[in-house]
Amino acid sequence: MRFSTIASFLVAAVLAGIAVFGARNWFASERQNFATQLQQQVQQVDRTPERTIVVASESISFGERLDKTKVREIEWPSSIVPKGSFEKVEDLIIGDTEDAARFALTNIAAGEPILNTKVTIPGQRAKLSTALTPGMKAVSIRVNDVLGVAGFVLPGDRVDILLTRGGRGVDSYVDVLLQGVKVLAIDQTADDSKDQPSVVRTVTFEVNTIEAQKLVLGANVGTLSLALRNLTSTGIEMNERITLNDLNDIDIAEDLIPEEPEVKVIVPDPSIARFTMLEQLLKNLYAGTAEQIQSLEDKLNAQEPVIVEREVIVERFVERKPVIPKRRTVAVIRNGKRAEYKVEEGNARILQAGVQVEPDG
């Protein structure tokens, strides 16, 4: 091999190696740049503005004064914060004087965000009036251990108020005066964290003006009783007046009434329904055919048998006269001479060319 050829191969191999090395480095650089850009985009999407929110560092009871030892700031990762929250402790605690003090209007759990609806404005005491919903009134009625559900009614509960009128005579009756009334306080306690029952003498409710008038009038004309209801019960019942005559009716507690069995509707599979319909059609066809066959057998069995007389074959001998075959005259010309022959009619037909047939006689 010539030296020039070997040199050309070597130069080509070196150039190919340089090209492969350069391409590999370029692809690695592009891959690294793409990964860096992708990571920056992900970080930009996940990055949210850092905010803080003020929460309770310990449990705060109703009417308790707030100070910097009972609250703290935490990072709030979302851009959406609770409405009425405080971003800085300085926004909540603006001073140590009585004119700047804030008090809790409800129980606040540790770690719960402090909202402006749960605390008083600066300088305002945590009184019952501050816990009232705007436009509502607080009205108290006198109760005892029986009328007050044995002390199981606590602040925050909801009750139905019953009015009994007519004294102890035969004209006594009971009406449901109000339904779902919120209990604000029992005696002088408005703390809704109280969970121990106690016999009280007064119960304070949150009502509107008309309901307040009904409560006051009902307390003067009759006896008010409380009926504790479930906190999740928000429905309004259509109640009727109960009189002494209704006491003769026998009522059964709802939990003792047997429940009607639940009827489950099973939706069949369309393919199964088609097979079922086909099977039913075949059964009906078989039943109809069987009935027709049975009916035909019954008709055949009911018919009288048909007696067929035996055919009698009689042999008779008939004398047959022999048939005399007809004869014809066949004229044959040979060598200019004419000759006649008497032949039977059947044999005369075989003579074709040059034959003259004359009937006999």
C-alpha positions in Angstrom: 0.0 0.0 0.0 1.3 3.4 -0.9 2.3 5.8 1.8 -0.2 8.5 0.6 -3.1 6.1 1.1 -2.0 5.3 4.7 -1.6 9.0 5.5 -5.1 9.7 4.2 -6.6 7.0 6.4 -4.8 8.3 9.4 -5.9 11.9 8.8 -9.5 10.8 8.3 -9.4 8.8 11.6 -8.0 11.7 13.5 -10.6 14.1 12.1 -13.4 11.6 12.9 -12.2 11.3 16.5 -12.1 15.0 16.8 -15.7 15.3 15.4 -17.0 12.6 17.8 -15.3 14.2 20.8 -16.6 17.7 19.9 -20.2 16.4 19.3 -20.2 14.6 22.6 -19.1 17.7 24.5 -21.7 19.8 22.7 -24.5 17.4 23.6 -23.4 17.3 27.2 -23.3 21.1 27.4 -26.8 21.4 25.8 -28.1 18.7 28.2 -26.7 20.6 31.2 -28.2 23.9 30.0 -31.6 22.3 29.4 -31.6 20.8 32.9 -30.6 24.1 34.5 -33.3 26.0 32.6 -35.9 23.3 33.6 -34.9 23.5 37.2 -35.1 27.3 37.2 -38.6 27.1 35.7 -39.8 24.7 38.3 -38.4 26.8 41.1 -40.0 29.8 39.6 -43.4 28.1 39.5 -43.1 26.7 43.1 -41.8 30.0 44.5 -44.6 31.9 46.3 -44.3 35.2 48.1 -43.3 34.5 51.7 -45.9 35.9 54.2 -46.4 35.5 57.9 -49.6 35.2 60.0 -50.2 35.6 63.7 -51.5 32.5 65.5 -52.1 31.6 69.2 -49.0 30.1 70.8 -51.2 28.6 73.6 -54.9 28.1 74.3 -56.8 31.4 74.9 -60.1 31.4 76.8 -63.1 33.7 76.3 -62.5 37.2 77.9 -58.7 36.6 78.3 -56.4 39.5 77.5 -54.0 39.1 74.7 -50.3 39.8 75.0 -47.1 39.0 73.1 -46.5 35.8 75.1 -49.7 34.2 73.9 -49.3 34.8 70.2 -46.5 34.3 67.6 -45.8 34.7 63.9 -45.5 31.7 61.5 -44.7 31.5 57.8 -47.8 31.2 55.6 -46.8 29.5 52.3 -50.0 30.3 50.4 -50.7 33.6 48.8 -54.3 33.3 50.1 -54.6 34.1 53.8 -57.7 33.9 56.1 -59.8 37.0 55.9 -59.3 39.2 59.0 -56.0 37.7 60.0 -53.0 39.7 61.3 -49.6 39.6 59.5 -47.5 40.9 62.4 -47.7 40.7 66.1 -47.4 44.5 66.2 -50.6 44.7 64.2 -52.5 42.8 66.9 -50.8 44.0 70.1 -50.3 47.7 69.6 -49.6 48.6 73.2 -49.6 47.6 76.9 -52.1 50.2 78.1 -55.7 49.4 78.8 -56.8 51.6 75.9 -54.9 49.4 73.5 -55.6 46.0 75.0 -57.5 43.3 73.1 -59.6 40.5 74.6 -60.7 37.1 73.2 -64.3 36.9 72.2 -64.2 33.1 72.0 -62.0 30.2 72.8 -58.9 30.1 70.6 -56.9 26.9 70.3 -53.1 26.8 70.1 -51.9 27.2 66.6 -55.2 28.7 65.4 -55.0 31.9 63.4 -56.0 35.1 65.2 -58.9 36.8 63.3 -60.4 40.2 64.0 -63.8 38.5 64.5 -62.4 36.5 67.5 -60.9 39.5 69.4 -62.2 42.9 70.5 -61.1 46.2 69.0 -58.3 48.0 71.0 -59.6 49.2 74.4 -62.9 47.2 74.3 -63.7 44.7 77.0 -64.9 41.1 76.2 -68.5 41.6 77.1 -71.6 39.7 76.1 -72.6 42.5 73.8 -69.5 42.1 71.8 -70.3 38.4 71.2 -73.8 39.2 69.8 -74.3 39.0 66.1 -75.1 42.4 64.6 -78.9 43.0 64.7 -79.5 40.3 67.4 -80.6 40.7 71.0 -79.8 38.9 74.3 -82.8 37.8 76.4 -82.8 35.7 79.6 -85.5 33.5 81.0 -85.7 31.8 84.4 -85.5 28.0 84.5 -84.9 25.2 87.1 -83.4 21.8 87.0 -86.3 20.3 85.1 -87.2 23.2 82.7 -83.5 23.7 81.9 -82.8 20.1 80.8 -81.1 19.2 84.1 -78.3 21.6 83.5 -77.1 20.0 80.2 -77.7 23.2 78.3 -74.4 25.0 77.8 -73.2 28.2 76.0 -73.2 27.5 72.2 -76.0 24.9 72.2 -79.3 25.4 70.4 -82.6 24.6 72.0 -86.3 24.7 71.2 -88.5 26.7 73.6 -91.8 25.3 74.6 -94.7 27.4 76.1 -97.3 25.7 78.4 -100.5 27.6 79.1 -103.9 26.9 80.7 -102.6 26.1 84.2 -103.2 22.6 85.5 -106.8 22.3 84.3 -108.3 20.4 81.4 -107.7 23.3 79.0 -103.9 23.0 79.3 -101.9 22.9 76.1 -98.3 23.2 74.9 -97.0 25.1 71.8 -93.5 25.2 70.3 -92.7 28.9 70.7 -89.2 29.1 69.1 -86.9 26.6 67.3 -83.2 26.5 67.1 -82.4 29.4 69.5 -78.7 29.8 70.3 -77.7 29.8 74.0 -75.3 32.7 74.8 -74.8 32.2 78.5 -76.0 30.2 81.5 -76.3 32.2 84.7 -73.3 34.6 84.4 -71.1 32.2 82.3 -70.6 32.9 78.6 -67.6 30.6 78.1 -68.4 28.1 75.4 -65.6 25.9 76.5 -67.5 24.9 79.6 -68.5 21.2 79.1 -69.6 20.2 82.6 -73.4 20.2 83.2 -74.6 22.4 86.1 -78.0 23.3 87.4 -78.7 27.0 86.5 -81.4 29.5 87.2 -81.2 31.6 84.1 -80.4 31.0 80.4 -79.6 33.8 78.0 -80.5 33.5 74.3 -79.5 35.3 71.1 -82.8 36.3 69.3 -84.1 39.0 67.1 -86.6 41.6 68.2 -89.8 39.7 67.5 -88.4 36.5 69.1 -87.5 38.6 72.2 -91.0 39.9 72.4 -92.4 36.3 72.2 -90.0 35.2 75.0 -91.0 38.0 77.3 -94.7 37.5 76.7 -94.5 33.8 77.0 -92.7 34.0 80.3 -95.6 36.2 81.7 -98.5 34.2 80.4 -97.2 30.6 80.9 -94.3 28.4 81.6 -91.3 28.2 79.3 -89.3 24.9 79.0 -86.2 24.1 77.0 -85.7 21.1 74.6 -82.0 20.6 73.7 -81.5 19.8 70.0 -78.5 18.5 68.0 -76.0 21.1 66.8 -76.2 19.7 63.3 -80.0 19.9 63.2 -81.0 22.9 61.2 -84.4 21.9 59.9 -87.6 23.6 61.0 -90.4 21.2 62.1 -94.1 21.8 61.5 -95.4 21.2 65.1 -99.0 21.1 66.2 -100.5 22.2 69.5 -100.6 19.3 72.1 -103.6 19.2 74.4 -104.7 16.8 77.2 -106.7 14.7 74.6 -103.4 14.0 72.8 -102.1 12.3 75.9 -104.4 9.3 75.2 -102.6 8.5 72.0 -100.0 5.8 72.2 -96.8 6.9 70.4 -93.8 4.7 69.8 -90.2 6.1 69.8 -88.9 6.5 66.3 -85.8 4.3 67.0 -88.2 1.4 68.0 -90.2 1.6 64.8 -89.0 -1.2 62.5 -87.5 0.1 59.3 -89.0 -0.9 56.0 -86.7 -3.2 54.0 -84.9 -1.3 51.4 -85.9 -2.3 47.9 -82.8 -2.6 45.7 -83.4 -2.2 42.0 -80.9 -4.3 40.1 -80.3 -3.1 36.6 -79.5 -6.1 34.4 -76.7 -6.2 31.9 -78.0 -5.6 28.4 -76.3 -8.7 27.0 -77.8 -10.8 29.8 -81.2 -9.3 29.2 -81.0 -10.2 25.5 -80.0 -13.8 26.3 -82.8 -14.0 28.8 -85.3 -12.7 26.3 -84.1 -15.2 23.7 -84.3 -18.1 26.2 -87.9 -17.0 27.1 -88.8 -16.9 23.4 -87.5 -20.4 22.8 -89.3 -21.6 25.9 -92.6 -20.1 24.6 -92.0 -21.6 21.2 -91.4 -25.0 22.7 -94.4 -24.8 24.9 -96.6 -23.7 21.9 -95.3 -26.6 19.7 -95.8 -29.1 22.5 -99.4 -27.9 23.0 -100.1 -28.2 19.2 -98.7 -31.7 19.1 -100.7 -32.8 22.1 -103.8 -31.3 20.7 -103.2 -33.1 17.4 -102.7 -36.4 19.2 -105.9 -35.9 21.2 -107.8 -35.3 18.0 -106.4 -38.4 16.3 -107.2 -40.5 19.4 -110.7 -39.2 19.4 -111.5 -40.1 15.8 -113.1 -43.5 14.9 -110.8 -45.9 13.1 -111.4 -46.2 9.3 -111.8 -49.8 8.1 -110.3 -50.3 4.7 -111.7 -53.3 2.7 -109.2 -55.7 1.3 -108.8 -55.5 -2.4 -109.7 -58.7 -4.3 -107.9 -59.4 -7.5 -109.8 -61.6 -10.0 -108.0 -63.1 -13.0 -109.9 -63.4 -16.2 -108.7 -65.0 -19.4 -109.6 -63.0 -22.6 -109.2 -64.6 -25.9 -107.3 -62.4 -28.3 -107.5 -62.8 -32.0 -104.2 -62.9 -33.8 -103.3 -59.8 -35.8 -102.6 -60.4 -39.4 -99.9 -58.1 -40.6 -100.5 -55.9 -43.5 -98.6 -56.6 -46.7 -97.4 -54.2 -49.3 -96.2 -54.5 -52.8 -92.6 -53.3 -53.4 -91.5 -52.7 -57.0 -87.8 -53.0 -57.7 -86.3 -52.0 -61.0 -83.1 -53.7 -61.9 -81.3 -53.3 -65.2 -84.3 -51.8 -66.7 -86.6 -54.6 -65.6 -89.3 -54.1 -63.0 -89.9 -56.7 -60.4 -92.7 -56.7 -57.7 -92.4 -58.3 -54.3 -95.0 -58.8 -51.4 -93.5 -57.8 -48.1 -94.8 -56.9 -44.7 -95.4 -53.3 -43.8 -92.5 -53.2 -41.3 -90.0 -54.6 -43.7 -91.0 -52.2 -46.4 -89.7 -49.3 -44.5 -86.1 -50.4 -44.9 -86.2 -50.0 -48.6 -85.5 -46.3 -49.4 -83.7 -45.5 -52.7 -85.1 -46.5 -56.0 -88.1 -48.3 -54.4 -91.7 -47.8 -55.3 -94.3 -49.0 -52.9 -97.8 -49.7 -53.9 -100.4 -50.6 -51.5 -101.8 -54.1 -51.7 -105.2 -54.4 -53.3 
